[in-house]
Amino acid sequence: MDPRAWPTLDPELVGLVELLPDLSDTLDDVPGARELLAGLIPSVPPQGEDGLEISDVQLRESRMRVYRPREAAGDLPAVLHIHGGGFVLGSVDIDHPQAVAMALRLGAVVGSVDYRLAPEHPHPAAVEDCYEALVHLAGLDGVDRDRIAVHGQSAGGALAAATALLARDRHGPRLCFQVLEIPVLDDRLTTPSMTTHVATPLWSRPQAEASWRHYLGDREADQYAAPARATDLTGLPAAYVLTCELDPLRDEGIDYAARLLAAGVSVELHSFPGAFHGTALAQGSAIAGRMEDERLGALDRAFAATVRP
């Protein structure tokens, strides 16, 4: 892609954008996209993996991989991690390094959920899998039930927000925090950023359209599919919301954060200038490092604020 199309692009990201192909039609061939993504699964264990106890838990229709620091004692905070992938791609194997790093840095139990993917399993399969994983995580021995958070990226951000709504509405596990990173939230695709950023790096309007088509099938979106449709955001956990300037999803994340604030929910919002959807993949860049430090720091602060006396 030609980085000159985005004059405000962070200089550190120019080289990466030059290497990226136009991925606008990626989700027109879901099996091919899955095969391509499977080739990115790391072949060597991530650094620090041996410091964790790792186990796979079979749920009713999905599975969850649980990570717990080996040397930790007592009840630990917990994070339900929900991977991205436009509702049709991704897995716990692809997100394994990220889950390892999160568990080690936070000293927390991390549950990474391998939810069912669309189009084979349209809404509400994925969010029901995530909610079931949350209930299971909250019931594990060694988990502090007062310090449970949900964390999702991209489509995982939609599922994280929806899981928080379900936990509130079903009187389920009480979440102390939610991290919504570059979140998908609104199937209506009418925000200024969605209508402006038709062909941006890694995520574009055509991909968003295909993603929602696969995810919804023949259903109408409700608030548990597209959290931006929720009319009542009161009683939800505090949030950290991360958006990127050059991302079609930017404005739906900002709008949701503003609505959470209006509903009395404490929110930290950061829209990163010069960044595009998936900038966190630019490992070694200053901006990707800031993104990781901020979202993990927000979780760390939330856990510290809810420690029982």
N, C-alpha and C positions, 0 to 999 in steps of 0.2 A: 504494500500500500504506500501511497505517496504522503509522507508526513506533512508536506506543505499544505495539504488540505485543512490542517488544523493549526493555525498560527500560534495558539496558546499552548500547544503540546509541550509538556515538560521536556527540556533538552535531553535528559537522561533516557527518555523513552523513544527518541527518534530512531536509533539503530534498531530497536525491537520492531517498531512499526514498519520499517523498511523491509523487514524479513517476513512480515505477516501477509498471507494471501487474503483476498476478499472471501469472507466466510458467510456471506449473506444467505447462500442457499444450502448451508450445512444441514439444516433439519429437514430438507426435502428428501434426504436419504438417511433415515435414522439408523438402519443396520450398518451402513458404511461409516457413519459418524461414530457409532459405538466401537467398531473395529479399530478405527483410527485412534480413539481415546484409550482403548485397552493397551495399545502399544506404548503409552506413556506411563504405565504402572512401573514404579521403580523396581529394579531387579536386585537391589542390595538393601539391607535393613537400614532405616534412618538412624542417625546418630542419637544415642541415648535410649534406644529401644530396649536394651537389656536392663534398664532401670525400672521397667514397668512389668506388671503382671497383665497379660493380654489374653482375653478369652472371647469367643464368639457365642452369643446367646441366640437360640432359635425362638422367635416369637410366632404368633399364629400364622401370619402370611409373609413375614419378613425376618430379618435378623439384625442384631445389634452387636457391634464389637466394643468391648468394655476395656478401658485402660485404667490401671490404678498404680500409682507410684509404690515400688516395693518397700521402701524404707519408711513410708508414712504410717503413723499410728493414729488410732482414734477415728472419729467421723470426719470425713473430708467433704469439701464442697464438690458439686458435680455440675457438669455441662453436658447437655444434649446437643451434639454437633450434627447438623443437617447439611449434606453436600449440595452443591449446585448442579447445573447441567440442563437447564431449560425444561425440567420435569421429565425428560426423556433419556438423559445421559447421566453418567457418574456412578460412583460406587464407594463403599468403605475402603476398598483397596487403593483407589486413586487418591483418596483423602487420608490414607494411613500416615504419611509423614506429618501432615498438619495436626492430626489427632495426637500423635506422639509428642510433638513439640508443645501442644497446648497442655497436655497432662503434666509434662515435666515442668514447664514454666509456672503453671498455676498451682502445682501440687494438688491437683484435683482428679477426681474420677471423671473420665470422659466416656460418654456413650455415643458412638458414631452409628447412625441408623442407616441400614441398607433398605430403604423403602422401595416399594414396587413402582415401576416406571410406566409412564404413558408411552405410546398410545395403547399398549396392551392392557394397562390398568389405569383408566382415566380417574379423575376426581370422583369420589373422595378417598380412593385407595391410599395415596401417599400420605395425606394428613392423618388418616386413621392409624397408619403404621407409625407415624411419628408420635402421635399421642400415646399409643400403646407402649412405645419405647420409653417415653417419659414416665409413664406410670411404673414400668418395670425398673427403670433407673432409680426412681424415688424410693422403691421398696428394697433396694439392695442393702445388705449389711455394710456398715462402714460409710454410708452416705448421710451427710447432715441435711435433713429435710428442710431446714430453714435456709439453706444456701444452695439452691438449685437454679441454674440458668439455662437458657436456650440460645443457641448460636447458629445462624444460617447465612449462607452466601448465595446471592443471586436467586435462583428458584428456591434454594434452601432458605433464603430470607423470607419468601412468601410462606413457606411451610413453618418456619420458626414463628412468624407473626400469627399464623393461623393456629398453631399449637398453643400459643399463649392465650388466644381467644377461647379455644376449646377448654383449656385448663380452668379459665375463669367461669365459663358458662356451665361446665359439668361439675364444678366444685372439686376439681382434681388436685394434683400436686400444686402447691403454692410456689410460683416462681418468684425469685427475688430480682431477676434481671433478664433482659433480652438484648442480644446483639443482632442487628439487622444490617448486614454488609452488602452493599450494592443490591438492595432487595428488589425483586419482582413483586409488585403489589396490586397492579391495576390492569385488568383485561381490556379496558375500554380504549387504551392507547391514544388518548387525546391530549396529553400534556405537551407543552411547548418543546421540551427536549425530545419527546418521542416523535414529534412531527418534523423536527429539525434534523436530528441525527439518524438519517435514513441508512447511511453506510459508514459506520464508525468501526474502529478496530475491535475485533473479538465478539462484539454484540451489536446488532443492528435492528432496525424496525422489521425487516422481513423475517428475521429469526424470531423476534418477539411474536409476530403474528402466527408463525408456524407452531411455536411453543404452546401458545394458548389453544390453538386448534387441536393439537395432539392431547393436551391435558384435559380440556373440557369435553371433548367428544361431542355428543349431542345434548349436553347439559347446559343450563344457564348457570353463570357464575353466581355463587353466594359469597358471604363474607369469609367462609372457611376455604374457598378457592382463591379469591381475590380480596385480601384483607382491606384494601382501600374502599371496598363497598360497605364495610362495617359502619353502622350509624352510631354506635355507642362504644367509645374507647375508654370509658371510665373503669377503674379497678384493675387495669393492666399493670404489669411490672415496669419498673423504670427501664429506660432503653438507651443504647448507644446506636446511632444510625450513621452509616458511612455511605456517602455517595461520591460520584466522580463527575467532573465538569463535562467531559466528552462522552457521556453515557446516555443512551436513550432513556434509561431508567431513572436518571437523576431527579427529575421533578416529582415523580411519584414517591420517592423516598423522602424528599424534603417536605412534600405535602403531608405525608403520613406523620412525620416527626412533629410538624406544626399542629396537627390535629390531636396528637397525643398530648402535647403541651396544653392545648386548649381544654382538654379533658381532665387536667390536673395530674398528668403523669410526668415525672421528672425525665428529661431527655437531654442527652448530649449529642449534638449533630455536627458532623464535619463533612463538608463537601470539598474534596481535594481538587485544587486547580490543576489544569494541565494533564489530568489523569483520565484514562478510559476504563471501560469495564474490563476487569481482569488484570489491572495494573499490578496487583499483588504477585502475579506470576513473574514479574521482573525482579527476581531475586538479586540482591546486591545493590539495587538502586536505593537512593536515600528515601524516595517517596514510598516505596514498598515497605521499607524498614519502619517508617513512621506509621504506616497503616497497621502493621502488625503490633507495634508497641502500643498504639492507642487502643485497639480493640481488646488486647489482652490486659492492658492496664486498666481499662474500664471494668472488665470482669473481676480483676484482682481487687479493685476498690469496692466494688459491690459486695464481694464476699467478706472483705474486711469490715464493712459497715454493718453486716448482719451477724457478726460473731456474737454468740450468746455470752452474757457476763458470767 
